[in-house]
Amino acid sequence: MGSDWRYAAPLWLPGGDAQTIISALWGRHLARSRVLWRRERWATTDADFIDADWLGGTPSASVGPTFAGGQTTLVLFHGLEGSSSSHYAQTFALEAQQRHWGFVLPHFRGCSGPINLAPRAYHSGDYEEIGWMLQRVRAQVGPACTLYAVGVSLGGNALLRWAQEAGSAARRTVSAVAAVSAPLDLRAAGDAIDSGRNRWLYAQLFLRTMKRKARSKAQQFPGLFDLPRALAAQTLREFDNAFTAPLHGFAGVEDYWRRASAKPKLAAIELPALILNARNDPLVPASCLPQPDEVGAAVTLWQPGSGGHVGFPGQISWRSGRPELQLQGLPQAVCNWLMVQGA
């Protein structure tokens, strides 16, 4: 399962929490100045908008509808409360830049800065939104472009849900997909993030921004959901039950987590799909990861023993004259795999 990428964390950085947190802090600090974005706003069919950030130099609708020569393009779907400023967005964009690929990150509703306009937000199983975004990119870059998609954490689960629902038609849109640190069993992941020290290390950070967005959404649409209940939530389970589930047509948090989880239908995926999870991920327990007999022939599982949650740090480099944590191993390995599938 993990033999195709023999990742091992540095000895000086043991444990899933350290590999997760240090990678996020260091990656965001170092990479931000090296990535230039061009923002494009897409109008949606429900009178809302999605902000897509293209890697600098990437053609957009304002300068031309297609890429000369069918340039390979990578679409990245971010995680919970992520954006183009997230450390993994920066490192994947840098990898695309090195390969002379196009790169675009479409933000989920409300994650690009301004609050979105429709009476909805985003969620882990939003495969229809993923499909709309991918079709939007495909139409823009043209039929000659090789298109790959990567989803990180929440975005990875949603991307796999799209691949499941699209079936054999998925390959007409993208050549291959990859999910990194995706919570494929949302109940197991939700319980993990709400338990013990994770509740204070991670859950409260997410809840802080999610509650702020909930307050803004309630101002737009009074009575849409139970705002006091959402603001009183102390766990992701409580927040999803009060806000995410009712906004998106689920009966409650259990119904949401069950229907949105990608794990039960992994065998339905028909296009090449890579699923990468570290077995020491503090937010996605190893006990809930899929086994080879639970996936179809199109799915590749990489499950290294270390790496944390969207971490996978490398060694310290001094090439720039100052210490720099190497974080390009993850996007390099994933993009190498994608290229093999698209060849």
N, C-alpha and C positions, 0 to 999 in steps of 0.2 A: 504493500500500500504506500509506504513512504520511501521506497527505494529509488524513485525517480529524482528525488531531491533530498540529498543526505544532509539535511540541516541539523546543526547542533549549536546550541547557544554558547556564548563565551563563558568560560569557567568563572569569571569574575562577576557575572550577572546571573545568579541562580534564581529560579522561581518564576512562576507565571506573572505575579504582580509586578515584579521589577522589570521583567522583559516587556510587559505591556506599558507601564507608566513611563519608564525611561525612554523607550522608543518614541512614544507620542510627544513627550516634551522636547526631546532632542531633535526629532525630525521636523517638527513644526518650526522650531527656531532656525535651523540651518537651511532648510529648503525654500522657505518662503521668498527670500530675496532672489531666487534663481528661476522662479516661474512667473511668467507674465500671462495674464488672462485677457480674453476679449469676451465680454458678456453679451449675450443675445437673449432677448425675451420672446418666448413662444406663447401665443394665445391658444388657450385650450377650448375645447368644445363646450365647456360649462361656464364660459365667461370669466375664466380665471387666467392665470399665467404661470409659466414655469421659466425660471432663469437658468440658462445653460452657459457654462463657462468653457470657452474653447482655449486651448493652448495657443499662446501668441504666435501669429503667423498662420494659424489655421483658417482657411477660407470659410466665410459665413455667407448667409443669404445676401448680405449687403455688398459683397465683393464678388460673388460668383456661386452658382448652385452646386458645382461639382469640383472634385479634385482632379488636377491634371494627371493623367496616367493612372487614375484609379488608386490613389494613395491609400495605403492601409490605415485604418482608423480604429482607435480604442475608445469605447464608451465605458465610463466608470460610474457605478451607482454607490453612493455613500451610505454610511451607517446611521444609526440613531443619533439625531441632532448633529450630524456631520455636515460638511460643506467642502468647497474647493480649498478652504484653509486647513482642512484636516491633514495630518502628517502623511497618511497613506495616499491622499490625492496628490500631494506634492511629489512624493517619490514615484508614483506611477506616471505622473506627467513628465518628470525628468527622464524616466525610462523611455517613454514614447518619443520624447525629444531626441534622445540619443539614437533612436532607431529611425528617425525621420518619418514617424507616423503622425497622423492627425490624432487629436485627443480632445474629448469633450466630457464634461461632468454636468449632467442635468440635475438640478437640485429638486428634491422632493418639496412638496408644497410647504411654504413657510420657512424653509431652511436657507434661503439665499439672502436674508436680511429683512426685507419688508414682509409684513403679514400677507398671506394670500387672500383672495377675494371671496372664494366659494365657501359654503358651510361644510367644510371638510378639512382634513389635514393630510396625513400620510400614515401608512401602517406596514407591517412586516410582510403581509401577503398581497400587496397591491399589484398583482400581476397585470391587470388591465392598464394601469398607469405605466408600468414598465414597457408593455407592448406598444403603447402610444408613443412613448419617448423613442424607442428603437425605430419605429416606423418613421418618425420625424427625422431622425438622423439619417436613416437609409435614403429617404427622399432627397435629403439635402446633399449627401455625398455622391449619390448616383449609383447605378447598378454595377459599375466596374470596380467599385471600391471593395476591398476585403474588410469586413467589419467584425470586430471582436467585442465582447462585453465582459466586464468584471464587476462583480458585486461584493461589497465589503460589509460584513456583519449583517445588519438588517437588510441592506441592499442586496447581499448575496442570497439570503433566503427568498426575497421577493423575485430576484432574477431566476432562481431555480423554479419557483412557482410558475413564472411565465413560461419557461421551457417545458414544464409538465403540461400546462394547458395548451400550448401551441402544438405540441406533438411533432409530427413530421414536417409541419409548415415552418417550424422555427428556423430551419436551415436556409430558408429562402430569405431570411432577414440577417442572420449572423452566421459566421462559420463555426464558432465555438464560444463557450462561456466558461467562466471560472468564478467560484464563490470562495471567499477568504474569511475564515473565522465566522461563518454563518451559524446563527442559532437555529438549526434545522428542527429542533424540538423546542418550541417556544415555551411550553410549560416548564420543562427542565431548566432552560436558560433563565426564565423569569424567576423561578424559585431560587436559583443559584445567585442571581444578582441581588435578590432581596434578603439573602441570608447572611448572618454573621458580619464580618468586617466588610464584605462586599457592599452591604447596605450603605455604609458610610464612605467607602472608597469610591464607589461608582454610582450607585442608585441615586444618591442625593445630588450628584453633579448633573445627571440627566434631568431629574425632577425640577431642578432650579429653572432651567430654560423652558422645559415643557409646560410648567405652570404659568410662566410669563406669557407664553403663546396662548394657553387656554384662556387667560384673562382677556387678551386682545380679541380672541375669537368670540368670547361672550359679549364683548362690547359691540362687535359687528352684528351678532345674531343673539339677542337676549332670549333666554329660554331654550336655546338649542340643546343644552345639556345642563347637568347639575354642577354649576361652578363651585359653590362652597364645598361640595364633596370632592371635586377634583383638586382644589387648593389644599384640602386637608389630607390628601393622600401622602402616606409615608413610605409607600413601596410602589414599584412599577405595576404590580398586580392591581393595587387599589386605583392607580391613575388610569390604567388601561380599562378598568371596569367602569370608571366614571366618565372618561373622555374618549379614548381611542375607539373602544367598542361601539358605543351608541352613535358616534359621529359617522361610522362607516358601515352601519347596517347589521352589526353583530348583536346577538341576544345578551351578551355579557363577556367577561374576560375569558371564561373557559371556552365559550363558543368561538371567540376570536382566535385564541391560541391554537385551538384544535384545527380549525379550518384554514388558518394561515400558515401552519407549519409545513415545510417542504418535505420532511423526512418520510412520511407515509407513502409518498408517490414518486420516490426517486427512480423506481424502475420504469416509470412512464417517460423518462427523458430520452429523446431519440437523437439529439445532436451531441457532439463531443462536449462533455462537461467535466471540469476539474473541481473537486471539493477538497479544500485544504483547511484542516483544523489541527492546531497544536493540542496534544493530549494534556498539557498543563494550563490550558486556557482557563482563567479564573471565572469567566462568564459562561462558558459552554462546557459542561462537565464531560469528561471522557466517556463516562458510562452511557451517555445518550448519543454518541457518535454512530453513524451508520457503519455496518459491516458489509463486506463484499457481497454476501448473499442477499442484501437488502437493496442493491442497486442493479441497474441494467448494464448491458455491455458497453453502452456509450459513456458511462460514468467512470472516472478515475478518482480514487481516493488517495490523498496524501495526508498522513496523520503522524508527523514527527513528534517525538516525546517532549519537545520544548518549543518555545516561541511566544507563549502568552497569547493575548488577544490582539490580533493585528500588529504584532510586534516583530518577531523574527530578527532581532538585532544581530549585527556582525561584530567584527573587531573594531578597535580604535585605530584610525589612520591619522598620520601626522603629515600627509602630503601637502596640505595647505599651510603648514607652519603652525598649526594649532590642532588640538585634539578634535577629531570628528568621528562620531559613531557611524559605522557603515550600515545603511538601511536599504541599499539597492538590491540586496540579495533576493528579497521577496518579489518585487516587481520583475526582476530579471528572470527568475525561475518561472513565474507565471506566464510571462510573455513568451519565453522560449517554448513552453508547452503549447500555448495558443498557436504559435507559428507552425509547429509540427502538424497540428490538426488542420490548419488552413492550407497546408502545402498541396 
